[in-house]
């Protein structure tokens, strides 16, 4: 699938080269002509900015800059940010209602990216190596566009202290506003292209987990199984991020030399991404044939999952879905050692809608009293810590539709046999 970032461009941009923070030289960086529109819903973003009292965004997180750039993420810093004495700090500056004054501030090596596949922003400053020179370029751009006294939306959790202090010092009359919530709302409703990315990510993770379970045999260690999963995911085009794995009666999901034994269960919970979009699912395996008790236990987990799915549709209050699934769980015989959780996902693993408070991730369930909306994406998970049979869990990804939901990676949700490959 084509990256949507590659479909976006403007005629040319301006790059700033900081010879020092006091002197900024101007260089032109040519791009390719294109009439392609801004790669996000500009009217919706402008409305959200207006509601938050923000005049101009200065976005600095990799996930939000990727979103605002139409899907682009610089491969050199995809896995890490540190370089030399500082770190990579991409910045997208977007002024409400003025896409013609938008700017992208990136690393010097991104000049080649711009030459091959131009960024949509009319101003492109591929001239930084660290946080302070990136912040200095942002200051120059904001002054040039007359926003030195504006309400500037920043991401406190993703703006390094030295860069923040530089903005504060150089723009003393500006008001720095926390834009985190506004940016979370911006990403809540997925486009069809984003849904495709999430579907592909989920399909890859599911296929990789089922292949790994089928490969694993008696004596396969947790570390060997996790390494096999990593290879299965990467060979399918995903970026492997983690695998939480249990074997037998243990509830410990960390890697170790523990080996799979006949008759034991396996829980494999993995997260990876496809072009930045998250696949996060959990499936179950067993070495041999599942006995009646195991069939019954997984059925209890499935009943809670289905209860949650039954309430997923546009217009349903998020809290009503949570309440119904929780009620079904409370009536179950496995309730004392089983937990239910649901959360939004997309470019990151927990995003709008936020449905539950501190359960288990530390945030407020601010969206429980709000209706689910079409093209929101949810992760729904039921986790059983059985005292003798082990860790039994299903985690699924669903996209909200007008009449219900669409599930991504909808297979392997029963007992999958180890050693079947």
Buried (B, 14 or more C-beta within 10 A) or exposed (E): EEBBBEBBBBEBBBBBBBEEBEEBEEEEBEBEEEEEEBBBEBEEBBEBBEEBEBBBBBBBBBBBBBBBBBBBBBEEBEEEBEEEEBBBBBBBBBBBBEBEBBBBBBBEBBBEBBEEBBBBBBBBBBBBBBBBBBBBBBBBBBEBBEBBEBBBBBBEEBBBEBBBEBBEEBBEEBEBBBBBBBBBBBBBBBEEBBBBBBBBBBBBBBBBBBBBBBBBBBEBBBBBBBBBBBBBBBEBEBBBBBBBBBBBEBBEBEBBEBBBEEBBBBBBBBBBBBBBBBBBBBBBBBBBEBEEEBEEBBEBBBBBBEBBBBBBBBEBBBBBBBEBBBEBBEEBEBBEEBBBBBBBBBBBBBBBBBBBEEBEEEEEBBBBEBBBBBBBBBBBBBBBBBEEBBBBBBBBBBBBBEEBBBBBBEEBBBBBBBBEE
